[in-house]
Amino acid sequence: MISPAKPPRVLSIAGSDSSGGAGIQADIKTITMLGGFAMTAITAITAQNSLGVTGVEALSPEMVGAQIDACVSDIGVDAVKIGMLGSAAIAHVVADRLEALDVPVVFDPVMISTSGSVLADAATVAAFERLMKLAALTTPNVPELAALGGADAMAARGVSYLAKGGDAPGDIVHDRLIRPGQETLAWSAPRIETPHTHGTGCTLSSAIATELGRGISLVPAIENSRAFVRAALQATPGFGAGHGPMGHQAVR
């Protein structure tokens, strides 16, 4: 258990979003607002804003591994969130490091940005297999779940995942938690009508990781994190001409 005097140490392994709405930047805001201590292993640098991604440069796998090693060897880690990876080689380096850690991992299998830009090639998606197996929870949205083979393929893998419904049509958003050998749990809530949804997946996954790192069990961690995301969606500052950022700073 985490000492009440110390915040959970959460390592985000993800890409940088220059506009601050998603990626590492959204993770740091989320972890901090939820009382955690945020650390990062940046996998790629992107040039992006609310209108889309205009450039991506992945870091070397060696540098990503070095960042993880630096955090683990000194500060220590209570939970890990994985987001955009940048390449299959990076995915394997991350898996190598995390297989040696005994902490909860939340894997957000980022493939396409909110604006529709592709952020993972076929080889990188194939490398996701190792990460899904070691994760306490994988959090695909509708198109990501389809790209991973759908519910049947996830069942065959025997992994726990939260099927997010924000991308599905309708006035009600349905999220489903599927765990091997356990009853499916579902949450439903009215859709919050706003174009400013950039970083919702990053925010949800890093929030769940923070809660797990604090010692909270999976179901209440998901419930608390869904509430945080909804509050941030209701407090968007209205920045950008496209899919703008959420209002992390307004959530108390």
Accessible surface in RSA format (square Angstrom, percent):
REM  Atomic radii and reference values for relative SASA: ProtOr
REM  Chains: A
REM  Algorithm: Lee & Richards
REM  Probe-radius: 1.40
REM  Slices: 20
REM RES _ NUM      All-atoms   Total-Side   Main-Chain    Non-polar    All polar
REM                ABS   REL    ABS   REL    ABS   REL    ABS   REL    ABS   REL
RES MET A   1   203.75 105.5 125.23  82.9  78.52 186.9 110.49  93.9  93.25 123.5
RES ILE A   2    43.11  24.5  29.26  21.8  13.86  33.4  31.55  22.7  11.56  31.4
RES SER A   3    53.22  45.0  40.99  54.7  12.23  28.2  32.65  69.5  20.58  28.8
RES PRO A   4   146.93 107.1 104.23  95.0  42.70 155.2 117.31  96.9  29.61 184.0
RES ALA A   5    93.78  86.2  55.46  85.6  38.32  87.2  67.11  94.5  26.67  70.7
RES LYS A   6   144.10  70.3 137.83  84.6   6.26  14.9  81.59  73.4  62.51  66.6
RES PRO A   7    63.46  46.3  55.01  50.1   8.46  30.7  60.35  49.8   3.12  19.4
RES PRO A   8     4.70   3.4   4.70   4.3   0.00   0.0   4.70   3.9   0.00   0.0
RES ARG A   9    83.41  35.0  83.41  42.5   0.00   0.0  19.87  27.2  63.54  38.5
RES VAL A  10     0.00   0.0   0.00   0.0   0.00   0.0   0.00   0.0   0.00   0.0
RES LEU A  11     0.00   0.0   0.00   0.0   0.00   0.0   0.00   0.0   0.00   0.0
RES SER A  12     0.34   0.3   0.34   0.5   0.00   0.0   0.34   0.7   0.00   0.0
RES ILE A  13     0.00   0.0   0.00   0.0   0.00   0.0   0.00   0.0   0.00   0.0
RES ALA A  14     1.35   1.2   1.35   2.1   0.00   0.0   1.35   1.9   0.00   0.0
RES GLY A  15     2.91   3.6   0.00   N/A   2.91   3.6   2.20   6.0   0.71   1.6
RES SER A  16    17.60  14.9  16.77  22.4   0.82   1.9   4.29   9.1  13.31  18.6
RES ASP A  17     1.07   0.7   0.93   0.9   0.14   0.3   0.93   2.2   0.14   0.1
RES SER A  18    76.83  64.9  38.98  52.0  37.84  87.2  41.52  88.4  35.31  49.5
RES SER A  19    52.22  44.1  17.30  23.1  34.92  80.4  26.71  56.9  25.51  35.7
RES GLY A  20    12.73  15.7   0.00   N/A  12.73  15.7  12.73  34.9   0.00   0.0
RES GLY A  21     0.56   0.7   0.00   N/A   0.56   0.7   0.56   1.5   0.00   0.0
RES ALA A  22    11.43  10.5  11.43  17.6   0.00   0.0  11.43  16.1   0.00   0.0
RES GLY A  23    11.39  14.0   0.00   N/A  11.39  14.0  10.92  30.0   0.47   1.0
RES ILE A  24     6.66   3.8   6.66   5.0   0.00   0.0   6.66   4.8   0.00   0.0
RES GLN A  25    51.21  28.6  48.89  35.7   2.31   5.5  27.50  58.5  23.70  18.0
RES ALA A  26     0.00   0.0   0.00   0.0   0.00   0.0   0.00   0.0   0.00   0.0
RES ASP A  27     0.00   0.0   0.00   0.0   0.00   0.0   0.00   0.0   0.00   0.0
RES ILE A  28    69.07  39.3  69.07  51.5   0.00   0.0  69.07  49.7   0.00   0.0
RES LYS A  29    83.54  40.8  78.71  48.3   4.82  11.5  57.74  52.0  25.80  27.5
RES THR A  30     0.00   0.0   0.00   0.0   0.00   0.0   0.00   0.0   0.00   0.0
RES ILE A  31     0.10   0.1   0.10   0.1   0.00   0.0   0.10   0.1   0.00   0.0
RES THR A  32    79.68  56.7  68.75  69.7  10.93  26.0  59.44  79.8  20.24  30.6
RES MET A  33    66.42  34.4  37.86  25.1  28.56  68.0  14.98  12.7  51.45  68.2
RES LEU A  34    41.25  23.0  30.34  21.7  10.91  27.4  35.07  24.6   6.17  16.6
RES GLY A  35    42.16  52.0   0.00   N/A  42.16  52.0  33.28  91.3   8.88  19.9
RES GLY A  36    11.20  13.8   0.00   N/A  11.20  13.8   0.00   0.0  11.20  25.1
RES PHE A  37    92.19  46.1  89.94  55.7   2.25   5.9  92.19  55.9   0.00   0.0
RES ALA A  38    24.99  23.0   3.63   5.6  21.36  48.6   3.63   5.1  21.36  56.6
RES MET A  39    14.62   7.6   9.05   6.0   5.56  13.2  14.44  12.3   0.17   0.2
RES THR A  40    38.12  27.1  26.82  27.2  11.30  26.9   5.23   7.0  32.89  49.7
RES ALA A  41     0.00   0.0   0.00   0.0   0.00   0.0   0.00   0.0   0.00   0.0
RES ILE A  42    49.68  28.3  49.68  37.0   0.00   0.0  49.68  35.8   0.00   0.0
RES THR A  43     0.00   0.0   0.00   0.0   0.00   0.0   0.00   0.0   0.00   0.0
RES ALA A  44     0.00   0.0   0.00   0.0   0.00   0.0   0.00   0.0   0.00   0.0
RES ILE A  45   103.24  58.7 101.01  75.2   2.23   5.4 101.01  72.7   2.23   6.1
RES THR A  46     3.41   2.4   0.86   0.9   2.55   6.1   1.40   1.9   2.02   3.0
RES ALA A  47    49.44  45.5  45.71  70.5   3.73   8.5  47.37  66.7   2.07   5.5
RES GLN A  48    21.75  12.2  11.54   8.4  10.21  24.3   3.02   6.4  18.73  14.2
RES ASN A  49    75.34  52.0  73.20  70.7   2.14   5.1  21.93  52.8  53.42  51.6
RES SER A  50    11.64   9.8   7.08   9.4   4.56  10.5   5.23  11.1   6.41   9.0
RES LEU A  51   120.28  67.0  92.13  65.9  28.14  70.7  94.71  66.5  25.56  68.8
RES GLY A  52    11.88  14.7   0.00   N/A  11.88  14.7  11.10  30.5   0.78   1.8
RES VAL A  53    29.64  19.5   6.00   5.4  23.63  56.9   6.00   5.2  23.63  64.1
RES THR A  54   121.86  86.7  82.51  83.6  39.35  93.8  76.77 103.1  45.09  68.2
RES GLY A  55    29.89  36.9   0.00   N/A  29.89  36.9  29.37  80.6   0.52   1.2
RES VAL A  56    67.39  44.3  35.47  32.1  31.92  76.9  35.82  31.1  31.57  85.6
RES GLU A  57   131.70  75.6 126.86  96.0   4.84  11.5  45.48  88.0  86.22  70.4
RES ALA A  58    52.38  48.2  20.24  31.2  32.14  73.1  20.24  28.5  32.14  85.1
RES LEU A  59    44.72  24.9  34.82  24.9   9.90  24.9  40.89  28.7   3.84  10.3
RES SER A  60    53.84  45.5  41.33  55.2  12.50  28.8  38.21  81.4  15.62  21.9
RES PRO A  61    31.70  23.1  31.70  28.9   0.00   0.0  31.70  26.2   0.00   0.0
RES GLU A  62   130.87  75.1 118.83  89.9  12.04  28.7  74.84 144.8  56.03  45.7
RES MET A  63    99.57  51.6  96.59  63.9   2.98   7.1  76.32  64.9  23.25  30.8
RES VAL A  64     0.00   0.0   0.00   0.0   0.00   0.0   0.00   0.0   0.00   0.0
RES GLY A  65     0.02   0.0   0.00   N/A   0.02   0.0   0.02   0.1   0.00   0.0
RES ALA A  66    49.29  45.3  40.53  62.5   8.77  19.9  45.02  63.4   4.28  11.3
RES GLN A  67    30.51  17.1  25.12  18.4   5.40  12.8  18.97  40.4  11.54   8.8
RES ILE A  68     1.41   0.8   1.41   1.0   0.00   0.0   1.41   1.0   0.00   0.0
RES ASP A  69    62.46  43.7  59.17  58.9   3.29   7.8  28.97  68.2  33.49  33.4
RES ALA A  70    62.62  57.6  48.28  74.5  14.33  32.6  56.67  79.8   5.95  15.8
RES CYS A  71    19.08  14.4  16.50  18.4   2.58   6.1   2.58   6.5  16.50  17.8
RES VAL A  72    49.76  32.7  38.12  34.5  11.64  28.0  38.12  33.1  11.64  31.6
RES SER A  73    97.23  82.2  54.59  72.9  42.64  98.2  49.55 105.5  47.68  66.8
RES ASP A  74   114.79  80.4  86.46  86.1  28.33  67.0  23.05  54.2  91.74  91.5
RES ILE A  75    76.92  43.8  65.60  48.9  11.32  27.3  68.59  49.4   8.33  22.6
RES GLY A  76    13.93  17.2   0.00   N/A  13.93  17.2  13.93  38.2   0.00   0.0
RES VAL A  77    14.99   9.9   1.00   0.9  13.99  33.7   1.00   0.9  13.99  37.9
RES ASP A  78    19.60  13.7  13.05  13.0   6.55  15.5   3.54   8.3  16.06  16.0
RES ALA A  79     0.05   0.0   0.05   0.1   0.00   0.0   0.05   0.1   0.00   0.0
RES VAL A  80     0.00   0.0   0.00   0.0   0.00   0.0   0.00   0.0   0.00   0.0
RES LYS A  81     0.58   0.3   0.58   0.4   0.00   0.0   0.56   0.5   0.02   0.0
RES ILE A  82     0.00   0.0   0.00   0.0   0.00   0.0   0.00   0.0   0.00   0.0
RES GLY A  83     1.98   2.4   0.00   N/A   1.98   2.4   1.27   3.5   0.71   1.6
RES MET A  84    14.76   7.6  13.04   8.6   1.72   4.1   8.78   7.5   5.98   7.9
RES LEU A  85     3.00   1.7   0.05   0.0   2.95   7.4   0.05   0.0   2.95   7.9
RES GLY A  86    26.77  33.0   0.00   N/A  26.77  33.0   2.83   7.8  23.94  53.6
RES SER A  87    30.47  25.8  29.44  39.3   1.03   2.4  28.46  60.6   2.01   2.8
RES ALA A  88    24.18  22.2  21.07  32.5   3.12   7.1  21.07  29.7   3.12   8.3
RES ALA A  89    52.61  48.4  41.46  64.0  11.15  25.4  48.32  68.1   4.28  11.3
RES ILE A  90     0.22   0.1   0.22   0.2   0.00   0.0   0.22   0.2   0.00   0.0
RES ALA A  91     0.23   0.2   0.00   0.0   0.23   0.5   0.04   0.1   0.19   0.5
RES HIS A  92    73.30  40.1  73.11  50.8   0.19   0.5  52.63  54.2  20.67  24.1
RES VAL A  93    28.36  18.7  28.36  25.7   0.00   0.0  28.36  24.6   0.00   0.0
RES VAL A  94     0.00   0.0   0.00   0.0   0.00   0.0   0.00   0.0   0.00   0.0
RES ALA A  95     0.35   0.3   0.35   0.5   0.00   0.0   0.35   0.5   0.00   0.0
RES ASP A  96    73.90  51.8  59.65  59.4  14.24  33.7  18.83  44.3  55.06  54.9
RES ARG A  97    74.57  31.3  69.24  35.3   5.33  12.7  22.36  30.6  52.21  31.6
RES LEU A  98     4.29   2.4   0.00   0.0   4.29  10.8   0.00   0.0   4.29  11.6
RES GLU A  99   102.85  59.0  68.11  51.5  34.74  82.7  33.22  64.3  69.63  56.8
RES ALA A 100    90.71  83.4  50.82  78.4  39.89  90.7  62.26  87.7  28.45  75.4
RES LEU A 101    46.01  25.6  28.49  20.4  17.52  44.0  30.17  21.2  15.84  42.6
RES ASP A 102   149.82 104.9 120.32 119.8  29.49  69.7  41.77  98.3 108.05 107.8
RES VAL A 103    35.51  23.4  19.26  17.4  16.25  39.2  23.17  20.1  12.34  33.5
RES PRO A 104    43.30  31.6  35.55  32.4   7.75  28.2  42.41  35.0   0.89   5.6
RES VAL A 105     4.31   2.8   3.69   3.3   0.62   1.5   3.69   3.2   0.62   1.7
RES VAL A 106     0.15   0.1   0.15   0.1   0.00   0.0   0.15   0.1   0.00   0.0
RES PHE A 107     0.00   0.0   0.00   0.0   0.00   0.0   0.00   0.0   0.00   0.0
RES ASP A 108     3.70   2.6   3.70   3.7   0.00   0.0   0.00   0.0   3.70   3.7
RES PRO A 109     0.00   0.0   0.00   0.0   0.00   0.0   0.00   0.0   0.00   0.0
RES VAL A 110    19.50  12.8  18.10  16.4   1.40   3.4  18.10  15.7   1.40   3.8
RES MET A 111    10.78   5.6  10.72   7.1   0.06   0.1   6.28   5.3   4.50   6.0
RES ILE A 112    72.94  41.5  63.14  47.0   9.80  23.6  63.14  45.5   9.80  26.6
RES SER A 113    14.06  11.9   3.68   4.9  10.37  23.9   9.24  19.7   4.82   6.8
RES THR A 114    59.15  42.1  27.81  28.2  31.34  74.7  23.40  31.4  35.74  54.0
RES SER A 115    43.06  36.4   9.08  12.1  33.98  78.3  10.31  22.0  32.75  45.9
RES GLY A 116    47.77  58.9   0.00   N/A  47.77  58.9  26.50  72.7  21.27  47.6
RES SER A 117    29.14  24.6  19.66  26.2   9.48  21.8  17.37  37.0  11.77  16.5
RES VAL A 118   111.00  73.0  85.14  77.1  25.86  62.3  85.14  74.0  25.86  70.1
RES LEU A 119    20.66  11.5   9.80   7.0  10.86  27.3  15.98  11.2   4.67  12.6
RES ALA A 120    14.97  13.8   1.23   1.9  13.74  31.2   5.51   7.8   9.45  25.0
RES ASP A 121    89.51  62.7  77.47  77.1  12.04  28.5  43.96 103.5  45.55  45.4
RES ALA A 122    87.84  80.8  69.03 106.5  18.82  42.8  75.94 106.9  11.90  31.5
RES ALA A 123    60.00  55.2  46.90  72.4  13.10  29.8  54.47  76.7   5.53  14.7
RES THR A 124     1.58   1.1   1.58   1.6   0.00   0.0   0.56   0.8   1.02   1.5
RES VAL A 125    32.16  21.2  30.06  27.2   2.09   5.0  30.06  26.1   2.09   5.7
RES ALA A 126    65.57  60.3  49.18  75.9  16.38  37.3  57.80  81.4   7.77  20.6
RES ALA A 127     5.18   4.8   0.37   0.6   4.81  10.9   4.41   6.2   0.78   2.1
RES PHE A 128     1.68   0.8   1.68   1.0   0.00   0.0   1.68   1.0   0.00   0.0
RES GLU A 129    59.97  34.4  59.91  45.3   0.06   0.1  33.92  65.6  26.05  21.3
RES ARG A 130    69.24  29.1  65.17  33.2   4.07   9.7  40.37  55.2  28.87  17.5
RES LEU A 131     0.00   0.0   0.00   0.0   0.00   0.0   0.00   0.0   0.00   0.0
RES MET A 132     1.24   0.6   0.27   0.2   0.97   2.3   0.27   0.2   0.97   1.3
RES LYS A 133   143.82  70.2 113.28  69.5  30.54  72.7  60.03  54.0  83.79  89.3
RES LEU A 134    46.49  25.9  17.98  12.9  28.51  71.7  26.62  18.7  19.87  53.5
RES ALA A 135    13.49  12.4   0.14   0.2  13.36  30.4   0.25   0.4  13.24  35.1
RES ALA A 136    43.83  40.3  25.14  38.8  18.68  42.5  37.50  52.8   6.32  16.8
RES LEU A 137     0.05   0.0   0.00   0.0   0.05   0.1   0.05   0.0   0.00   0.0
RES THR A 138     0.30   0.2   0.27   0.3   0.03   0.1   0.00   0.0   0.30   0.5
RES THR A 139     0.27   0.2   0.27   0.3   0.00   0.0   0.27   0.4   0.00   0.0
RES PRO A 140     0.10   0.1   0.00   0.0   0.10   0.4   0.00   0.0   0.10   0.6
RES ASN A 141    29.01  20.0  28.43  27.5   0.57   1.4   4.85  11.7  24.16  23.3
RES VAL A 142    65.04  42.8  60.99  55.2   4.05   9.8  63.26  55.0   1.79   4.8
RES PRO A 143    58.15  42.4  47.94  43.7  10.20  37.1  53.85  44.5   4.30  26.7
RES GLU A 144     7.58   4.3   6.81   5.2   0.76   1.8   1.98   3.8   5.60   4.6
RES LEU A 145    23.25  13.0  23.25  16.6   0.00   0.0  23.25  16.3   0.00   0.0
RES ALA A 146    71.90  66.1  49.78  76.8  22.11  50.3  55.62  78.3  16.28  43.1
RES ALA A 147    60.99  56.1  26.46  40.8  34.53  78.6  38.77  54.6  22.22  58.9
RES LEU A 148     5.84   3.3   2.11   1.5   3.73   9.4   5.10   3.6   0.74   2.0
RES GLY A 149    48.59  59.9   0.00   N/A  48.59  59.9  28.51  78.2  20.08  45.0
RES GLY A 150    18.81  23.2   0.00   N/A  18.81  23.2  18.72  51.4   0.09   0.2
RES ALA A 151    52.81  48.6  44.34  68.4   8.47  19.3  44.51  62.7   8.30  22.0
RES ASP A 152   124.76  87.4 116.03 115.5   8.73  20.6  36.44  85.8  88.32  88.1
RES ALA A 153    29.75  27.4  21.29  32.9   8.46  19.2  28.48  40.1   1.27   3.4
RES MET A 154     0.06   0.0   0.00   0.0   0.06   0.1   0.00   0.0   0.06   0.1
RES ALA A 155    73.78  67.8  48.48  74.8  25.30  57.5  56.93  80.2  16.85  44.6
RES ALA A 156    93.21  85.7  49.19  75.9  44.02 100.1  62.06  87.4  31.15  82.5
RES ARG A 157    56.74  23.8  33.53  17.1  23.21  55.3  19.48  26.6  37.26  22.6
RES GLY A 158    42.91  52.9   0.00   N/A  42.91  52.9  20.68  56.8  22.23  49.8
RES VAL A 159    12.47   8.2   5.00   4.5   7.47  18.0   9.50   8.3   2.97   8.1
RES SER A 160    22.25  18.8  18.28  24.4   3.97   9.1   2.10   4.5  20.15  28.2
RES TYR A 161     3.87   1.8   3.87   2.2   0.00   0.0   0.90   0.7   2.97   3.7
RES LEU A 162     0.00   0.0   0.00   0.0   0.00   0.0   0.00   0.0   0.00   0.0
RES ALA A 163     7.99   7.3   5.46   8.4   2.53   5.8   6.19   8.7   1.80   4.8
RES LYS A 164    24.70  12.1  21.47  13.2   3.24   7.7  17.02  15.3   7.68   8.2
RES GLY A 165     8.32  10.3   0.00   N/A   8.32  10.3   7.18  19.7   1.14   2.6
RES GLY A 166    40.63  50.1   0.00   N/A  40.63  50.1  27.22  74.7  13.40  30.0
RES ASP A 167    84.84  59.4  53.31  53.1  31.53  74.6  13.05  30.7  71.79  71.6
RES ALA A 168    37.05  34.1  33.45  51.6   3.60   8.2  34.69  48.8   2.36   6.3
RES PRO A 169   132.89  96.9 104.85  95.6  28.04 101.9 116.35  96.1  16.54 102.8
RES GLY A 170    43.77  54.0   0.00   N/A  43.77  54.0  32.04  87.9  11.72  26.3
RES ASP A 171   113.28  79.4 105.30 104.8   7.98  18.9  30.42  71.6  82.86  82.6
RES ILE A 172    75.72  43.1  68.82  51.3   6.90  16.6  68.82  49.6   6.90  18.7
RES VAL A 173    21.01  13.8  20.68  18.7   0.34   0.8  21.01  18.3   0.00   0.0
RES HIS A 174    99.89  54.6  94.32  65.6   5.57  14.3  67.79  69.9  32.11  37.4
RES ASP A 175    11.59   8.1  11.59  11.5   0.00   0.0   0.00   0.0  11.59  11.6
RES ARG A 176    94.27  39.6  94.27  48.1   0.00   0.0  31.50  43.1  62.77  38.0
RES LEU A 177     0.00   0.0   0.00   0.0   0.00   0.0   0.00   0.0   0.00   0.0
RES ILE A 178    33.97  19.3  33.94  25.3   0.03   0.1  33.97  24.5   0.00   0.0
RES ARG A 179    41.54  17.4  38.14  19.4   3.40   8.1   6.42   8.8  35.12  21.3
RES PRO A 180    71.45  52.1  46.22  42.1  25.23  91.7  58.15  48.0  13.30  82.6
RES GLY A 181    91.60 113.0   0.00   N/A  91.60 113.0  45.56 125.0  46.04 103.1
RES GLN A 182   103.62  57.9  79.67  58.2  23.95  57.0  31.09  66.2  72.53  55.0
RES GLU A 183   142.00  81.5 124.45  94.2  17.55  41.8  52.34 101.2  89.66  73.2
RES THR A 184    64.05  45.6  46.77  47.4  17.28  41.2  25.86  34.7  38.20  57.7
RES LEU A 185    54.88  30.6  53.30  38.1   1.58   4.0  54.88  38.5   0.00   0.0
RES ALA A 186    69.83  64.2  38.63  59.6  31.20  71.0  38.76  54.6  31.07  82.3
RES TRP A 187    35.01  14.1  30.36  14.7   4.65  10.9  29.61  15.8   5.41   8.8
RES SER A 188    68.94  58.3  36.40  48.6  32.54  75.0  23.97  51.1  44.97  63.0
RES ALA A 189    14.05  12.9  11.19  17.3   2.86   6.5  14.05  19.8   0.00   0.0
RES PRO A 190    86.74  63.2  86.66  79.0   0.09   0.3  86.66  71.5   0.09   0.5
RES ARG A 191    61.39  25.8  45.71  23.3  15.69  37.4  24.44  33.4  36.96  22.4
RES ILE A 192    34.64  19.7  19.54  14.6  15.11  36.4  23.67  17.0  10.97  29.8
RES GLU A 193   137.56  79.0 106.79  80.8  30.78  73.3  62.86 121.6  74.71  61.0
RES THR A 194    30.79  21.9  10.60  10.7  20.20  48.1  13.47  18.1  17.32  26.2
RES PRO A 195    81.43  59.3  72.28  65.9   9.15  33.3  80.89  66.8   0.54   3.4
RES HIS A 196    24.84  13.6  24.84  17.3   0.00   0.0  11.17  11.5  13.67  15.9
RES THR A 197    37.87  26.9  37.57  38.1   0.30   0.7  29.73  39.9   8.14  12.3
RES HIS A 198     8.14   4.5   8.14   5.7   0.00   0.0   6.22   6.4   1.93   2.2
RES GLY A 199     3.77   4.6   0.00   N/A   3.77   4.6   2.77   7.6   1.00   2.2
RES THR A 200    39.82  28.3  38.32  38.9   1.50   3.6  15.96  21.4  23.86  36.1
RES GLY A 201    16.76  20.7   0.00   N/A  16.76  20.7  11.99  32.9   4.78  10.7
RES CYS A 202    16.34  12.4  15.97  17.8   0.37   0.9   0.00   0.0  16.34  17.6
RES THR A 203     0.00   0.0   0.00   0.0   0.00   0.0   0.00   0.0   0.00   0.0
RES LEU A 204    12.19   6.8  12.19   8.7   0.00   0.0  12.19   8.6   0.00   0.0
RES SER A 205     0.04   0.0   0.02   0.0   0.02   0.0   0.02   0.0   0.02   0.0
RES SER A 206     0.00   0.0   0.00   0.0   0.00   0.0   0.00   0.0   0.00   0.0
RES ALA A 207     0.00   0.0   0.00   0.0   0.00   0.0   0.00   0.0   0.00   0.0
RES ILE A 208     0.00   0.0   0.00   0.0   0.00   0.0   0.00   0.0   0.00   0.0
RES ALA A 209     0.19   0.2   0.00   0.0   0.19   0.4   0.19   0.3   0.00   0.0
RES THR A 210     0.00   0.0   0.00   0.0   0.00   0.0   0.00   0.0   0.00   0.0
RES GLU A 211     9.58   5.5   9.58   7.2   0.00   0.0   0.76   1.5   8.82   7.2
RES LEU A 212    21.69  12.1  12.65   9.1   9.03  22.7  12.74   8.9   8.94  24.1
RES GLY A 213     3.67   4.5   0.00   N/A   3.67   4.5   1.01   2.8   2.66   6.0
RES ARG A 214    72.31  30.4  66.35  33.8   5.95  14.2  40.31  55.1  31.99  19.4
RES GLY A 215    42.33  52.2   0.00   N/A  42.33  52.2  17.70  48.6  24.62  55.1
RES ILE A 216    51.04  29.0  42.55  31.7   8.48  20.4  47.32  34.1   3.72  10.1
RES SER A 217    73.57  62.2  60.14  80.3  13.43  30.9  53.47 113.9  20.10  28.2
RES LEU A 218    30.28  16.9  25.39  18.2   4.89  12.3  25.39  17.8   4.89  13.2
RES VAL A 219    36.60  24.1  35.63  32.3   0.97   2.3  35.63  31.0   0.97   2.6
RES PRO A 220    48.59  35.4  48.44  44.2   0.16   0.6  48.59  40.1   0.00   0.0
RES ALA A 221     0.00   0.0   0.00   0.0   0.00   0.0   0.00   0.0   0.00   0.0
RES ILE A 222     0.00   0.0   0.00   0.0   0.00   0.0   0.00   0.0   0.00   0.0
RES GLU A 223    78.30  45.0  70.67  53.5   7.63  18.2  20.92  40.5  57.38  46.8
RES ASN A 224    68.62  47.3  59.10  57.1   9.52  22.9  17.09  41.1  51.54  49.8
RES SER A 225     0.58   0.5   0.00   0.0   0.58   1.3   0.58   1.2   0.00   0.0
RES ARG A 226    29.21  12.3  27.96  14.3   1.26   3.0   6.46   8.8  22.75  13.8
RES ALA A 227    61.29  56.4  50.42  77.8  10.87  24.7  55.98  78.8   5.30  14.0
RES PHE A 228    10.74   5.4   6.67   4.1   4.07  10.6  10.40   6.3   0.34   1.0
RES VAL A 229    15.37  10.1  15.37  13.9   0.00   0.0  15.37  13.4   0.00   0.0
RES ARG A 230    60.62  25.5  60.62  30.9   0.00   0.0  25.53  34.9  35.09  21.3
RES ALA A 231    35.62  32.7  30.45  47.0   5.17  11.8  32.15  45.3   3.46   9.2
RES ALA A 232     0.00   0.0   0.00   0.0   0.00   0.0   0.00   0.0   0.00   0.0
RES LEU A 233    24.33  13.5  21.47  15.4   2.85   7.2  21.47  15.1   2.85   7.7
RES GLN A 234   128.43  71.8  91.15  66.6  37.28  88.8  30.41  64.7  98.01  74.3
RES ALA A 235    32.22  29.6  17.47  27.0  14.75  33.5  26.73  37.6   5.48  14.5
RES THR A 236    35.07  24.9  13.71  13.9  21.36  50.9   0.00   0.0  35.07  53.0
RES PRO A 237    51.98  37.9  16.48  15.0  35.50 129.0  28.26  23.3  23.72 147.4
RES GLY A 238    43.27  53.4   0.00   N/A  43.27  53.4  18.02  49.5  25.25  56.6
RES PHE A 239   130.42  65.2 127.26  78.8   3.16   8.2 130.42  79.1   0.00   0.0
RES GLY A 240    50.39  62.1   0.00   N/A  50.39  62.1  25.22  69.2  25.18  56.4
RES ALA A 241    93.60  86.1  49.02  75.7  44.58 101.4  60.54  85.3  33.07  87.6
RES GLY A 242    20.15  24.9   0.00   N/A  20.15  24.9  16.80  46.1   3.35   7.5
RES HIS A 243    70.94  38.8  70.88  49.3   0.06   0.1  45.51  46.9  25.43  29.6
RES GLY A 244     0.01   0.0   0.00   N/A   0.01   0.0   0.01   0.0   0.00   0.0
RES PRO A 245    23.59  17.2  23.59  21.5   0.00   0.0  23.59  19.5   0.00   0.0
RES MET A 246     4.58   2.4   0.00   0.0   4.58  10.9   0.00   0.0   4.58   6.1
RES GLY A 247     0.00   0.0   0.00   N/A   0.00   0.0   0.00   0.0   0.00   0.0
RES HIS A 248     2.67   1.5   2.65   1.8   0.02   0.1   1.27   1.3   1.40   1.6
RES GLN A 249   101.66  56.8  96.25  70.3   5.41  12.9  68.51 145.8  33.15  25.1
RES ALA A 250    53.38  49.1  25.75  39.7  27.64  62.9  33.37  47.0  20.01  53.0
RES VAL A 251    18.94  12.5  13.60  12.3   5.34  12.9  17.15  14.9   1.79   4.9
RES ARG A 252   226.95  95.3 152.53  77.8  74.42 177.2 113.33 154.9 113.62  68.9
END  Absolute sums over single chains surface
CHAIN  1 A    10494.1       7653.0       2841.0       6413.8       4080.2
END  Absolute sums over all chains
TOTAL         10494.1       7653.0       2841.0       6413.8       4080.2
